[in-house]
Amino acid sequence: MPAKLSHSAPAAITDPDSAQDSAEYIAVLASQLQRIAETNGHQFLAYLIEMAVMEAWRIAGPDADRPDKSINSAGDGQV
């Protein structure tokens, strides 16, 4: 049976300081969902989520705190 997930976001995210902050948070969460999809063989779903991750990082901007190991579909380490 899967673990029960909480659907509430931290207070800082429900009232973010900026659109960039919320986009960064979305990118991180979506990256986790992408890994879950890939691990469970949902390749097309993982691809779609990856597109959302890339868009969220684009919105977050160049100063966003990206994880060191972010890999895009080209595999070159750029998001």
MIDOSE-1310 file (N, C-alpha, C; in nm, 2 decimals, decimal comma, always signed):
residues 79
mpak	+0,08/-0,12/+0,00/+0,00/+0,00/+0,00/+0,09/+0,12/+0,00; +0,06/+0,22/-0,09/+0,15/+0,34/-0,10/+0,14/+0,42/+0,03; +0,24/+0,49/+0,05/+0,24/+0,59/+0,17/+0,14/+0,70/+0,14; +0,08/+0,74/+0,25/-0,02/+0,85/+0,24/+0,06/+0,98/+0,22
lshs	+0,02/+1,06/+0,12/+0,09/+1,18/+0,09/+0,01/+1,30/+0,15; +0,08/+1,40/+0,19/+0,02/+1,52/+0,23/+0,01/+1,61/+0,11; -0,11/+1,68/+0,10/-0,13/+1,76/-0,01/-0,12/+1,91/+0,02; -0,07/+1,94/+0,14/-0,05/+2,08/+0,18/+0,09/+2,13/+0,15
apaa	+0,11/+2,24/+0,10/+0,24/+2,30/+0,08/+0,28/+2,38/+0,20; +0,41/+2,39/+0,22/+0,46/+2,48/+0,33/+0,41/+2,62/+0,31; +0,39/+2,69/+0,42/+0,34/+2,82/+0,42/+0,41/+2,91/+0,33; +0,54/+2,90/+0,33/+0,62/+2,99/+0,24/+0,59/+2,97/+0,10
itdp	+0,54/+2,86/+0,06/+0,51/+2,83/-0,08/+0,36/+2,87/-0,11; +0,27/+2,86/-0,02/+0,14/+2,90/-0,04/+0,13/+3,05/-0,06; +0,22/+3,13/+0,00/+0,23/+3,27/-0,02/+0,38/+3,31/-0,06; +0,42/+3,27/-0,18/+0,56/+3,29/-0,21/+0,59/+3,43/-0,23
dsaq	+0,72/+3,46/-0,21/+0,77/+3,60/-0,23/+0,76/+3,64/-0,38; +0,77/+3,55/-0,47/+0,77/+3,58/-0,61/+0,73/+3,46/-0,70; +0,70/+3,50/-0,82/+0,67/+3,39/-0,91/+0,79/+3,30/-0,94; +0,91/+3,36/-0,93/+1,03/+3,28/-0,95/+1,05/+3,18/-0,83
dsae	+1,02/+3,22/-0,71/+1,03/+3,13/-0,60/+0,93/+3,01/-0,61; +0,81/+3,04/-0,65/+0,71/+2,93/-0,66/+0,75/+2,84/-0,78; +0,80/+2,89/-0,89/+0,85/+2,81/-1,00/+0,96/+2,72/-0,96; +1,05/+2,77/-0,88/+1,16/+2,69/-0,83/+1,11/+2,57/-0,75
yiav	+1,02/+2,60/-0,66/+0,96/+2,49/-0,58/+0,89/+2,39/-0,66; +0,81/+2,44/-0,76/+0,74/+2,35/-0,85/+0,84/+2,26/-0,93; +0,95/+2,32/-0,97/+1,06/+2,24/-1,05/+1,11/+2,13/-0,96; +1,14/+2,16/-0,84/+1,19/+2,06/-0,75/+1,09/+1,94/-0,72
lasq	+0,97/+1,98/-0,70/+0,87/+1,88/-0,67/+0,84/+1,79/-0,80; +0,83/+1,86/-0,91/+0,81/+1,79/-1,04/+0,93/+1,70/-1,07; +1,05/+1,74/-1,04/+1,16/+1,65/-1,06/+1,15/+1,52/-0,98; +1,10/+1,53/-0,86/+1,07/+1,41/-0,78/+0,97/+1,32/-0,84
lqri	+0,86/+1,38/-0,89/+0,76/+1,30/-0,96/+0,81/+1,24/-1,09; +0,90/+1,31/-1,16/+0,96/+1,25/-1,28/+1,04/+1,12/-1,25; +1,12/+1,13/-1,14/+1,20/+1,01/-1,10/+1,10/+0,90/-1,06; +0,99/+0,92/-0,99/+0,90/+0,82/-0,96/+0,84/+0,76/-1,09
aetn	+0,80/+0,84/-1,18/+0,75/+0,79/-1,31/+0,85/+0,70/-1,38; +0,97/+0,75/-1,39/+1,08/+0,67/-1,46/+1,10/+0,54/-1,39; +1,11/+0,54/-1,26/+1,14/+0,42/-1,18/+1,03/+0,32/-1,20; +0,91/+0,36/-1,22/+0,80/+0,27/-1,24/+0,76/+0,24/-1,38
ghqf	+0,85/+0,28/-1,47/+0,83/+0,25/-1,61/+0,73/+0,33/-1,69; +0,69/+0,44/-1,64/+0,60/+0,53/-1,70/+0,68/+0,64/-1,79; +0,74/+0,59/-1,90/+0,83/+0,67/-1,97/+0,76/+0,79/-2,03; +0,65/+0,78/-2,09/+0,58/+0,90/-2,15/+0,54/+1,00/-2,05
layl	+0,49/+0,95/-1,94/+0,45/+1,04/-1,83/+0,58/+1,11/-1,77; +0,69/+1,04/-1,76/+0,81/+1,10/-1,72/+0,86/+1,21/-1,81; +0,84/+1,18/-1,94/+0,88/+1,28/-2,04/+0,79/+1,41/-2,03; +0,66/+1,39/-2,01/+0,57/+1,51/-2,00/+0,61/+1,59/-1,87
iema	+0,64/+1,52/-1,76/+0,68/+1,59/-1,64/+0,81/+1,66/-1,66; +0,90/+1,60/-1,73/+1,03/+1,66/-1,76/+1,01/+1,80/-1,83; +0,91/+1,80/-1,92/+0,88/+1,93/-1,99/+0,83/+2,03/-1,89; +0,75/+1,99/-1,79/+0,71/+2,08/-1,69/+0,82/+2,13/-1,60
vmea	+0,92/+2,04/-1,57/+1,04/+2,07/-1,49/+1,12/+2,18/-1,57; +1,14/+2,16/-1,69/+1,22/+2,25/-1,77/+1,15/+2,39/-1,78; +1,02/+2,39/-1,80/+0,95/+2,52/-1,80/+0,95/+2,59/-1,66; +0,94/+2,51/-1,56/+0,95/+2,57/-1,42/+1,08/+2,63/-1,40
wria	+1,19/+2,57/-1,44/+1,33/+2,62/-1,42/+1,34/+2,75/-1,51; +1,28/+2,75/-1,63/+1,29/+2,86/-1,72/+1,23/+2,99/-1,65; +1,11/+2,96/-1,59/+1,04/+3,07/-1,52/+1,12/+3,11/-1,40; +1,18/+3,02/-1,33/+1,25/+3,05/-1,20/+1,37/+3,14/-1,23
gpda	+1,42/+3,13/-1,35/+1,53/+3,22/-1,40/+1,67/+3,17/-1,37; +1,77/+3,24/-1,42/+1,91/+3,20/-1,42/+1,97/+3,20/-1,27; +1,91/+3,27/-1,18/+1,96/+3,28/-1,05/+1,90/+3,17/-0,95; +1,81/+3,09/-1,01/+1,75/+2,98/-0,93/+1,85/+2,89/-0,87
drpd	+1,82/+2,83/-0,76/+1,91/+2,73/-0,69/+1,88/+2,59/-0,75; +1,94/+2,57/-0,87/+1,92/+2,44/-0,94/+2,00/+2,33/-0,87; +1,95/+2,21/-0,86/+2,04/+2,10/-0,81/+2,16/+2,08/-0,91; +2,27/+2,04/-0,85/+2,39/+2,02/-0,93/+2,37/+1,91/-1,04
ksin	+2,29/+1,81/-1,02/+2,28/+1,70/-1,11/+2,16/+1,71/-1,20; +2,11/+1,83/-1,23/+1,99/+1,84/-1,32/+2,04/+1,80/-1,46; +1,96/+1,72/-1,52/+2,00/+1,67/-1,66/+1,88/+1,70/-1,75; +1,90/+1,76/-1,86/+1,79/+1,77/-1,95/+1,79/+1,65/-2,05
sagd	+1,70/+1,66/-2,14/+1,68/+1,54/-2,23/+1,80/+1,52/-2,32; +1,89/+1,62/-2,34/+2,01/+1,60/-2,41/+2,12/+1,53/-2,33; +2,10/+1,53/-2,20/+2,20/+1,46/-2,11/+2,32/+1,54/-2,09; +2,32/+1,68/-2,12/+2,44/+1,76/-2,10/+2,45/+1,83/-1,97
gqv	+2,36/+1,81/-1,88/+2,37/+1,88/-1,75/+2,30/+2,01/-1,75; +2,25/+2,06/-1,86/+2,19/+2,19/-1,86/+2,04/+2,17/-1,85; +1,97/+2,27/-1,78/+1,83/+2,26/-1,77/+1,77/+2,36/-1,86
